[in-house]
Amino acid sequence: MSPRDLPKKPAPPADLAKEAAPPADPAKEAAPPADLPDDITGPPTDRSNPALAEALAAVGDRWTLLLIAALLEGPLRFGELQERLPGIAPNVLSQRLRHLQQQGLVLTEAYSARPPRFVYELSSRGHELAEPLRLLAHWADRQGEREAPRHAACGSPLELVWYCPTCREPVTDAADEGELSYL
């Protein structure tokens, strides 16, 4: 039996043909949906907040902050990073390490030529992320109603406070009415 001998499909009823979707507008299809995360749609381009956009482009994708937190403990090999970050795919870990290296946040040192293997550690710029990570962890502790870290000497809960290094005085939103800018 040849393809010519097969029965032909009947044409759709005329009323269904009229309900077919109109041809797609190529301009609308080119833009990604607004609700997708930045690591899918590309880096944020908000000109009203360039500092935050730059920070998110550097460390805003999934796994990156956890990777930085692991490297804050000291230099680690690829396999050690995988152990510290259960669930991360090897290709994603490689991609994140490469990105952080391009951003100047991670340094690599080869310890084997064949096969090529590296030790990863934070640069001085990468170590500067320790404070923002502590702020995020403190915020998450408060949201989850977990206990805040305590001072080893007296046992009091620790608090994060903004202060002016010149005046050595604490700074609060209420005290500076509009003068305090976070970004």
C-alpha distance (Angstrom), angle and dihedral (degrees) to the residues before:
residue distance angle dihedral
M1 . . .
S2 3.78 . .
P3 3.82 127.1 .
R4 3.81 87.7 -103.9
D5 3.80 90.3 62.2
L6 3.83 94.1 55.9
P7 3.78 116.5 102.2
K8 3.77 113.9 -100.2
K9 3.80 120.7 -120.8
P10 3.76 112.8 -108.7
A11 3.80 116.0 -112.5
P12 3.82 115.0 -103.3
P13 3.78 115.7 -97.9
A14 3.77 113.5 -87.4
D15 3.82 93.7 -115.2
L16 3.85 91.4 56.9
A17 3.78 92.0 48.9
K18 3.81 89.3 56.2
E19 3.84 90.8 53.9
A20 3.79 94.0 55.8
A21 3.79 114.3 124.6
P22 3.79 116.1 -93.3
P23 3.80 117.0 -107.4
A24 3.80 111.6 -75.1
D25 3.78 119.8 -103.8
P26 3.84 105.9 -122.0
A27 3.82 92.0 -151.2
K28 3.79 91.6 58.1
E29 3.79 93.4 46.3
A30 3.81 93.1 53.1
A31 3.82 94.2 62.7
P32 3.83 116.5 77.9
P33 3.78 118.3 -128.6
A34 3.81 113.2 -84.7
D35 3.80 93.7 -125.7
L36 3.83 96.3 62.6
P37 3.83 117.5 107.0
D38 3.80 118.8 -103.5
D39 3.81 94.3 -110.1
I40 3.81 87.2 65.5
T41 3.80 100.4 39.5
G42 3.81 97.8 36.7
P43 3.79 134.4 -103.7
P44 3.78 119.6 -29.0
T45 3.78 114.1 -98.1
D46 3.79 101.4 -167.6
R47 3.79 104.5 147.6
S48 3.80 91.9 -168.4
N49 3.81 90.0 67.6
P50 3.82 109.1 28.8
A51 3.83 95.5 158.7
L52 3.80 92.8 56.9
A53 3.81 91.5 42.4
E54 3.81 89.7 52.9
A55 3.82 92.2 48.1
L56 3.81 91.8 49.1
A57 3.80 91.2 48.6
A58 3.82 89.1 53.4
V59 3.81 101.8 42.6
G60 3.80 108.5 -0.7
D61 3.77 102.4 103.0
R62 3.78 126.0 95.4
W63 3.84 116.8 -76.6
T64 3.81 94.9 11.3
L65 3.80 98.2 103.2
L66 3.81 91.4 44.2
L67 3.80 88.5 50.6
I68 3.80 90.9 51.1
A69 3.81 90.7 47.4
A70 3.81 90.1 53.3
L71 3.82 91.0 49.8
L72 3.81 91.1 50.3
E73 3.82 85.5 74.0
G74 3.81 90.0 61.8
P75 3.82 141.8 -83.8
L76 3.81 115.1 -26.4
R77 3.78 137.9 -175.8
F78 3.79 122.6 -124.9
G79 3.82 93.9 -100.7
E80 3.80 91.4 48.5
L81 3.80 89.8 52.5
Q82 3.80 89.9 51.5
E83 3.83 89.3 52.7
R84 3.81 91.6 50.1
L85 3.82 92.2 47.6
P86 3.80 105.8 45.0
G87 3.76 111.9 -166.3
I88 3.81 98.7 29.5
A89 3.79 113.2 125.9
P90 3.83 115.0 -126.4
N91 3.81 92.2 -121.9
V92 3.82 90.9 52.1
L93 3.81 91.4 48.5
S94 3.82 90.2 50.5
Q95 3.80 91.1 48.3
R96 3.82 93.5 49.0
L97 3.82 92.7 47.0
R98 3.81 91.1 49.5
H99 3.82 90.9 49.1
L100 3.82 92.8 48.5
Q101 3.79 89.9 48.6
Q102 3.83 90.5 51.9
Q103 3.81 88.7 50.1
G104 3.81 90.1 53.7
L105 3.82 92.6 -116.3
V106 3.82 98.9 110.3
L107 3.80 130.3 44.9
T108 3.80 124.3 -157.1
E109 3.78 129.6 -153.4
A110 3.79 121.9 -171.7
Y111 3.79 115.5 -128.7
S112 3.82 96.8 172.6
A113 3.80 129.8 34.1
R114 3.81 97.3 -166.6
P115 2.91 108.4 64.3
P116 3.81 95.3 13.5
R117 3.80 108.9 -117.0
F118 3.77 130.1 170.8
V119 3.77 144.3 -162.6
Y120 3.80 113.7 -136.7
E121 3.79 125.5 -149.9
L122 3.76 137.5 163.8
S123 3.78 120.1 -98.2
S124 3.80 119.6 -136.4
R125 3.83 87.5 -91.6
G126 3.80 89.0 52.5
H127 3.81 91.9 50.9
E128 3.82 88.5 55.6
L129 3.81 87.0 70.2
A130 3.82 90.9 69.8
E131 3.81 92.4 88.0
P132 3.83 96.7 49.0
L133 3.82 88.4 47.5
R134 3.80 90.3 52.6
L135 3.81 89.4 50.5
L136 3.80 91.5 51.5
A137 3.82 92.0 46.3
H138 3.82 90.8 48.9
W139 3.81 90.2 50.2
A140 3.83 90.6 49.3
D141 3.81 90.9 49.0
R142 3.80 90.2 54.7
Q143 3.82 92.3 47.0
G144 3.78 92.3 49.5
E145 3.79 92.1 43.3
R146 3.80 90.2 -123.0
E147 3.76 118.6 152.9
A148 3.81 116.2 -90.1
P149 3.81 118.8 -121.3
R150 3.80 113.5 -86.4
H151 3.79 132.1 -135.3
A152 3.81 108.0 -104.8
A153 3.84 94.0 -142.3
C154 3.83 100.3 51.7
G155 3.81 106.6 8.3
S156 3.83 95.9 -122.2
P157 3.82 118.1 144.3
L158 3.79 112.0 -101.1
E159 3.80 120.5 -120.6
L160 3.76 130.6 -160.4
V161 3.78 113.2 -126.6
W162 3.80 131.3 179.6
Y163 3.77 112.7 -134.6
C164 3.79 138.7 174.0
P165 3.82 109.3 -112.6
T166 3.82 91.0 -154.0
C167 3.81 97.6 50.4
R168 3.81 94.0 26.3
E169 3.79 89.1 -139.4
P170 3.80 127.9 131.7
V171 3.80 115.7 -106.9
T172 3.80 122.5 -146.1
D173 3.79 133.4 179.9
A174 3.79 91.6 -119.0
A175 3.80 94.5 50.4
D176 3.79 95.0 52.1
E177 3.83 100.1 38.9
G178 3.78 102.2 -156.7
E179 3.81 97.2 -16.5
L180 3.81 94.0 94.4
S181 3.78 112.2 88.3
Y182 3.78 121.0 -175.5
L183 3.79 95.7 -167.5
